[in-house]
Amino acid sequence: MRTLFGFSAFAVCSAVNAASSPVTRVVTLLNELKAKIESDGKAEQKVYDKFACWCEKTTGRKAKDIADAKEHIEDLSVEIKKRKGQLGSLSAELAQLKKDISSNKASQKEATSLRNKEHASYVQTKNEMEEAIGALEKAINSLSGAGMNTGSLISKQSRMMDVAADLRGALEMAPRGIVSNEQVATVRGFLSNPGAFTQTASKVGGVDSYAPASNEIVGILKDMFDTFTSNLETASATEAENVKVFEDLMAAKNKELTDLQSTLDKKEAENAEATTVEADSQQDREDTSAQLEADEKFFDDTKASCREKANDWATRTRLRTEELAGIEKAVEILNSPEAQAAFSGATSTFVQIRAVPKQLGDVRTRAFNALKKVSRHNPTMA
């Protein structure tokens, strides 16, 4: 019974010693190190995945911004070229419109000046003709009136001289052709010596009665009167027609001027708009070009940085994989029968020579030191 108890106690102690042997502790440390490395790898993978996602979205967004900017710059260039052509055309149109307006105003001024001269001439002619007609009418009435048949010779001659004085202006205004040269000579003879054209007609109440020497003068004056009256009517009709023509011309010119001014205002508004659009497009193109340059630099820098990070991550991932493979290989070796047999006959054990914080770097150091000590007792691990 005591022998059985002793054997059992020995078995328990052997199991406790085996469980707490240096090799077992090393394997445990290695497994902890592996777990830590795998945990850190997952955490770093999440961080890198977020970074990679950011790189993809950012470069994609910037690539779209760059493409949109280039397209926008191309559209702006087309718009600027279009507006420059429009401004050139508008400039020529505006110059022609201003020239036409100036010409219109000049023609109106010239027509008005001519009309004023024509009207002034008409008024002068009308006044002179009316004066001549009045003189002729008075002379005709005087020469053909009953008063010329009575009275003394002196009184008749006096009236004849008054008539002659009134007729001088009328004769000067008489158009050529309305009286013959002989008639003109007769009238001029009368004007130069009116008294010669009276003669004794008869005695009335014992007094001599004097009458005109001839009715020829009256006939000539009546012809002149009819011609002057007709000429005045013609001049008045011509004036009325000229007034109507002038008013129609001015109405047409004013309408033309209004249309020209309206077109000028419209073209000036188009020119102002085109100028503003062209200037805005120029500024927009400059701003977009500057932003495009900044975006392209940011895109290149970001892409290079993301590529560098990707390469670093690939290297880190490879090293971590190799590290995990090495740990697995070490655990496999330590758990092998050869290693167990070698450590079971070892005369020394692991001794703790210092305490360190339980962190990843320390775990790796402890594992390395443990493996280093184990390898001294197991040549196959050297």
C-alpha positions as CSV (number, residue, x, y, z in Angstrom):
1,M,0.0,0.0,0.0
2,R,2.8,2.4,0.9
3,T,4.6,1.3,-2.2
4,L,1.6,2.1,-4.4
5,F,1.2,5.6,-2.7
6,G,4.8,6.3,-3.3
7,F,4.5,5.4,-7.0
8,S,1.5,7.6,-7.4
9,A,3.2,10.5,-5.8
10,F,6.2,10.1,-8.0
11,A,4.0,10.0,-11.1
12,V,2.2,13.2,-10.0
13,C,5.5,15.0,-9.4
14,S,6.8,13.8,-12.7
15,A,3.7,15.2,-14.4
16,V,4.1,18.5,-12.6
17,N,7.7,18.7,-13.5
18,A,7.0,17.9,-17.1
19,A,4.3,20.5,-17.3
20,S,6.6,23.1,-15.8
21,S,9.7,22.1,-17.7
22,P,11.8,24.7,-19.6
23,V,10.8,23.3,-23.0
24,T,7.1,23.6,-22.1
25,R,7.5,27.2,-21.0
26,V,9.4,28.0,-24.2
27,V,6.7,26.5,-26.3
28,T,4.1,28.4,-24.3
29,L,6.0,31.7,-24.9
30,L,6.3,30.9,-28.5
31,N,2.6,30.2,-28.8
32,E,1.9,33.5,-27.0
33,L,4.3,35.3,-29.3
34,K,2.5,33.7,-32.3
35,A,-0.9,34.8,-31.0
36,K,0.4,38.3,-30.3
37,I,1.9,38.6,-33.8
38,E,-1.3,37.3,-35.4
39,S,-3.4,39.7,-33.3
40,D,-1.2,42.6,-34.2
41,G,-1.3,41.5,-37.8
42,K,-5.1,41.6,-37.8
43,A,-5.1,45.1,-36.2
44,E,-2.6,46.4,-38.6
45,Q,-4.5,44.8,-41.5
46,K,-7.6,46.8,-40.5
47,V,-5.6,50.0,-40.4
48,Y,-4.0,49.3,-43.7
49,D,-7.3,48.3,-45.3
50,K,-8.7,51.7,-44.2
51,F,-5.7,53.4,-45.6
52,A,-5.9,51.4,-48.9
53,C,-9.6,52.3,-49.1
54,W,-8.8,56.0,-48.6
55,C,-6.1,55.7,-51.3
56,E,-8.6,54.2,-53.7
57,K,-11.3,56.7,-53.0
58,T,-9.0,59.7,-52.9
59,T,-7.1,58.8,-56.1
60,G,-10.4,57.9,-57.8
61,R,-12.0,61.2,-56.8
62,K,-9.0,63.2,-57.8
63,A,-8.8,61.3,-61.1
64,K,-12.4,62.3,-61.8
65,D,-11.7,65.9,-60.7
66,I,-8.7,66.0,-63.1
67,A,-10.7,64.6,-66.0
68,D,-13.6,67.1,-65.3
69,A,-11.1,70.0,-65.0
70,K,-9.5,69.1,-68.4
71,E,-12.9,68.9,-70.0
72,H,-14.0,72.1,-68.4
73,I,-10.9,73.9,-69.6
74,E,-11.5,72.6,-73.1
75,D,-15.1,73.9,-73.0
76,L,-13.9,77.2,-71.7
77,S,-11.3,77.5,-74.5
78,V,-14.1,76.9,-77.0
79,E,-16.3,79.5,-75.3
80,I,-13.5,82.0,-75.2
81,K,-12.8,81.5,-78.9
82,K,-16.5,81.8,-79.7
83,R,-16.8,85.0,-77.6
84,K,-13.7,86.5,-79.2
85,G,-15.2,85.9,-82.6
86,Q,-18.5,87.4,-81.5
87,L,-16.8,90.4,-80.0
88,G,-14.9,91.0,-83.3
89,S,-18.2,90.8,-85.2
90,L,-20.0,93.0,-82.8
91,S,-17.2,95.6,-82.9
92,A,-17.6,95.9,-86.7
93,E,-21.4,96.1,-86.3
94,L,-21.2,98.7,-83.6
95,A,-18.8,100.8,-85.7
96,Q,-21.1,100.6,-88.7
97,L,-24.2,101.4,-86.6
98,K,-22.5,104.5,-85.1
99,K,-21.5,105.5,-88.6
100,D,-25.1,105.0,-89.9
101,I,-26.5,107.0,-87.0
102,S,-24.0,109.8,-87.6
103,S,-24.9,109.8,-91.3
104,N,-28.6,109.8,-90.5
105,K,-28.3,112.8,-88.2
106,A,-26.1,114.6,-90.7
107,S,-28.6,114.0,-93.5
108,Q,-31.5,115.2,-91.2
109,K,-29.5,118.3,-90.4
110,E,-28.7,118.9,-94.1
111,A,-32.3,118.3,-95.1
112,T,-33.6,120.6,-92.4
113,S,-31.1,123.3,-93.5
114,L,-32.2,123.0,-97.1
115,R,-35.8,123.0,-96.1
116,N,-35.3,126.2,-94.1
117,K,-33.6,127.8,-97.0
118,E,-36.4,126.8,-99.4
119,H,-39.0,128.0,-97.0
120,A,-37.2,131.3,-96.4
121,S,-36.9,131.7,-100.2
122,Y,-40.6,130.9,-100.6
123,V,-41.6,133.4,-97.9
124,Q,-39.5,136.1,-99.5
125,T,-40.9,135.2,-103.0
126,K,-44.5,135.1,-101.6
127,N,-44.1,138.4,-99.9
128,E,-42.6,140.0,-103.0
129,M,-45.3,138.4,-105.3
130,E,-48.1,139.4,-103.0
131,E,-46.7,143.0,-102.9
132,A,-46.4,143.0,-106.7
133,I,-49.9,141.5,-107.1
134,G,-51.2,144.2,-104.8
135,A,-49.4,146.9,-106.8
136,L,-50.7,145.5,-110.1
137,E,-54.2,145.3,-108.7
138,K,-54.0,148.8,-107.5
139,A,-52.6,150.1,-110.8
140,I,-55.2,148.3,-112.8
141,N,-58.0,149.7,-110.6
142,S,-56.5,153.1,-110.8
143,L,-55.9,153.1,-114.6
144,S,-59.3,151.6,-115.4
145,G,-61.3,153.4,-112.7
146,A,-63.8,156.2,-113.2
147,G,-61.6,158.7,-111.4
148,M,-59.2,158.6,-114.3
149,N,-61.8,160.0,-116.6
150,T,-62.5,163.1,-114.6
151,G,-60.4,165.8,-113.0
152,S,-57.7,168.1,-114.1
153,L,-54.7,166.9,-116.2
154,I,-52.4,167.6,-113.3
155,S,-54.3,165.5,-110.9
156,K,-54.5,162.6,-113.4
157,Q,-50.8,162.9,-114.0
158,S,-50.1,162.9,-110.3
159,R,-52.1,159.7,-109.9
160,M,-50.4,158.2,-112.9
161,M,-47.0,158.9,-111.2
162,D,-48.2,157.2,-108.0
163,V,-49.2,154.2,-110.0
164,A,-45.9,154.1,-111.8
165,A,-44.0,154.2,-108.6
166,D,-45.9,151.1,-107.4
167,L,-45.4,149.3,-110.7
168,R,-41.6,149.6,-110.8
169,G,-41.1,146.8,-108.3
170,A,-43.7,144.6,-110.0
171,L,-42.0,145.0,-113.3
172,E,-38.6,144.0,-111.8
173,M,-40.2,140.8,-110.5
174,A,-42.0,139.9,-113.7
175,P,-40.7,136.6,-115.0
176,R,-39.3,136.6,-118.4
177,G,-41.6,135.5,-121.1
178,I,-44.9,136.6,-119.6
179,V,-44.8,139.9,-121.6
180,S,-43.2,140.6,-125.0
181,N,-40.3,143.0,-125.4
182,E,-42.6,145.5,-126.9
183,Q,-44.9,145.3,-124.0
184,V,-42.0,145.7,-121.6
185,A,-40.9,148.7,-123.5
186,T,-44.4,150.2,-123.4
187,V,-44.6,149.7,-119.6
188,R,-41.1,151.1,-119.1
189,G,-42.1,154.1,-121.2
190,F,-45.1,154.5,-119.0
191,L,-42.9,154.3,-115.9
192,S,-40.5,156.8,-117.2
193,N,-43.2,159.4,-118.3
194,P,-46.6,158.5,-116.8
195,G,-48.1,161.9,-117.7
196,A,-47.7,161.3,-121.4
197,F,-50.3,158.5,-121.2
198,T,-53.2,161.0,-120.5
199,Q,-55.3,162.8,-123.1
200,T,-58.3,165.1,-123.2
201,A,-61.4,163.1,-123.6
202,S,-64.2,165.7,-123.5
203,K,-65.6,168.6,-121.7
204,V,-67.9,167.9,-118.7
205,G,-69.8,170.9,-117.4
206,G,-67.5,173.2,-119.3
207,V,-64.4,171.5,-117.7
208,D,-62.0,169.4,-119.8
209,S,-62.0,165.6,-118.9
210,Y,-58.8,163.6,-119.3
211,A,-58.6,159.8,-119.9
212,P,-55.7,157.5,-120.4
213,A,-54.0,157.7,-123.8
214,S,-54.3,154.0,-124.2
215,N,-55.8,150.9,-122.6
216,E,-52.7,149.0,-123.7
217,I,-51.0,149.5,-120.3
218,V,-54.0,148.1,-118.5
219,G,-54.1,145.0,-120.7
220,I,-50.4,144.4,-120.0
221,L,-50.8,144.8,-116.3
222,K,-53.8,142.4,-116.3
223,D,-51.6,139.8,-118.0
224,M,-48.9,140.4,-115.4
225,F,-51.5,140.2,-112.6
226,D,-52.8,136.9,-113.9
227,T,-49.3,135.5,-114.2
228,F,-48.2,136.6,-110.8
229,T,-51.4,135.2,-109.2
230,S,-50.8,131.9,-111.0
231,N,-47.1,131.8,-110.0
232,L,-48.0,132.5,-106.4
233,E,-50.5,129.7,-106.4
234,T,-47.9,127.4,-108.0
235,A,-45.3,128.5,-105.5
236,S,-47.7,127.9,-102.6
237,A,-48.6,124.4,-104.0
238,T,-44.9,123.6,-104.5
239,E,-44.2,124.8,-100.9
240,A,-47.0,122.6,-99.6
241,E,-45.6,119.7,-101.5
242,N,-42.1,120.4,-100.3
243,V,-43.3,120.5,-96.7
244,K,-45.0,117.2,-97.1
245,V,-41.9,115.6,-98.8
246,F,-39.8,117.0,-96.0
247,E,-42.1,115.8,-93.3
248,D,-42.2,112.3,-94.9
249,L,-38.5,112.3,-95.2
250,M,-38.0,113.4,-91.6
251,A,-40.5,110.8,-90.4
252,A,-38.6,108.1,-92.3
253,K,-35.3,109.4,-91.1
254,N,-36.5,109.5,-87.5
255,K,-37.9,106.0,-87.8
256,E,-34.6,104.8,-89.3
257,L,-32.7,106.6,-86.5
258,T,-34.9,105.0,-83.8
259,D,-34.3,101.6,-85.3
260,L,-30.6,102.2,-85.6
261,Q,-30.4,103.4,-82.0
262,S,-32.5,100.4,-80.8
263,T,-30.2,98.1,-82.7
264,L,-27.1,99.9,-81.3
265,D,-28.4,99.6,-77.8
266,K,-29.1,95.9,-78.3
267,K,-25.7,95.3,-79.9
268,E,-24.0,97.2,-77.1
269,A,-25.8,95.0,-74.5
270,E,-24.7,91.9,-76.4
271,N,-21.1,93.3,-76.6
272,A,-21.1,94.0,-72.8
273,E,-22.5,90.5,-72.1
274,A,-20.0,88.9,-74.4
275,T,-17.1,90.9,-72.9
276,T,-18.2,89.8,-69.4
277,V,-18.6,86.2,-70.4
278,E,-15.2,86.2,-72.2
279,A,-13.5,87.8,-69.1
280,D,-15.2,85.4,-66.7
281,S,-14.3,82.4,-68.9
282,Q,-10.7,83.6,-69.0
283,Q,-10.6,83.9,-65.2
284,D,-12.4,80.6,-64.8
285,R,-9.9,78.9,-67.1
286,E,-7.0,80.4,-65.2
287,D,-8.4,79.3,-61.9
288,T,-9.3,75.8,-63.2
289,S,-5.8,75.4,-64.7
290,A,-4.2,76.3,-61.3
291,Q,-6.5,73.9,-59.5
292,L,-5.8,71.2,-62.1
293,E,-2.1,71.6,-61.5
294,A,-2.6,71.3,-57.8
295,D,-4.8,68.3,-58.2
296,E,-2.4,66.6,-60.5
297,K,0.5,67.1,-58.0
298,F,-1.7,65.9,-55.2
299,F,-2.7,62.9,-57.3
300,D,0.8,62.0,-58.1
301,D,2.1,62.5,-54.6
302,T,-0.8,60.5,-53.1
303,K,-0.4,57.7,-55.6
304,A,3.3,57.5,-54.9
305,S,2.7,57.5,-51.2
306,C,0.0,54.8,-51.5
307,R,2.3,52.7,-53.7
308,E,5.1,53.1,-51.1
309,K,2.8,52.2,-48.3
310,A,1.6,49.2,-50.3
311,N,5.1,48.0,-50.9
312,D,6.0,48.5,-47.2
313,W,2.8,46.6,-46.2
314,A,3.7,43.8,-48.6
315,T,7.2,43.6,-47.1
316,R,5.8,43.7,-43.6
317,T,3.2,41.0,-44.4
318,R,5.9,38.8,-45.9
319,L,8.2,39.2,-42.9
320,R,5.3,38.5,-40.5
321,T,4.4,35.3,-42.4
322,E,8.1,34.2,-42.3
323,E,8.2,35.0,-38.6
324,L,5.1,33.0,-37.9
325,A,6.5,30.1,-40.0
326,G,9.7,30.3,-38.0
327,I,7.8,30.2,-34.7
328,E,5.7,27.2,-35.9
329,K,8.8,25.4,-36.9
330,A,10.5,26.1,-33.5
331,V,7.4,24.8,-31.7
332,E,7.4,21.8,-33.9
333,I,11.0,21.1,-33.1
334,L,10.6,21.7,-29.4
335,N,7.6,19.3,-29.3
336,S,9.4,16.6,-31.2
337,P,10.4,13.4,-29.4
338,E,14.1,14.1,-29.9
339,A,13.8,17.4,-28.1
340,Q,11.8,15.9,-25.3
341,A,14.4,13.2,-24.9
342,A,17.2,15.6,-24.9
343,F,15.7,17.9,-22.3
344,S,14.6,15.1,-20.1
345,G,18.3,14.3,-19.5
346,A,19.5,17.8,-19.1
347,T,21.4,18.5,-15.8
348,S,20.5,22.2,-15.8
349,T,17.3,24.2,-16.2
350,F,16.3,27.7,-17.2
351,V,17.1,30.4,-14.6
352,Q,15.4,33.7,-14.5
353,I,18.1,36.3,-14.3
354,R,15.9,39.4,-14.6
355,A,12.3,40.6,-14.9
356,V,11.0,42.5,-17.9
357,P,7.5,43.9,-18.8
358,K,5.3,41.5,-20.6
359,Q,5.2,43.2,-24.0
360,L,5.6,41.9,-27.5
361,G,9.2,43.0,-27.7
362,D,10.0,41.4,-24.3
363,V,8.1,38.2,-25.2
364,R,10.3,37.9,-28.3
365,T,13.4,38.5,-26.3
366,R,12.5,35.9,-23.7
367,A,11.6,33.4,-26.4
368,F,14.9,34.1,-28.2
369,N,16.9,33.7,-25.0
370,A,15.0,30.5,-24.0
371,L,15.7,29.0,-27.4
372,K,19.3,30.1,-27.2
373,K,19.7,28.2,-23.9
374,V,17.8,25.2,-25.1
375,S,20.0,25.0,-28.2
376,R,23.0,24.6,-25.9
377,H,21.7,21.3,-24.7
378,N,20.3,20.1,-28.0
379,P,22.8,20.1,-30.8
380,T,20.0,19.4,-33.4
381,M,18.6,22.9,-32.6
382,A,21.9,24.7,-33.0
